Amino acid sequence: MSNIARNILTTVFCFSKSKGNITHDTIDIQDGEPIQIKDVTVIPHICCHSAYGAFMFEILVDGKRILHTRRF
């Protein structure tokens, strides 16, 4: 997740009744910096989205390219 998303979640958890926190493993991602997962490359790209600091993902595998974004 982005540093922006981590900061937003951490702040929200401070004000929630459950006082939760980020309990699963995460990695910090940066715009345009590739992430390699076995034979798959994922490149995050900042996008105009309803969520501040959101990314779309360019996924490269077996010579194919997919762009993925999710809007809630």
Helices and strands as residue ranges (DSSP letters): H 3-15, E 35-37, E 40-46, E 55-61, E 64-68
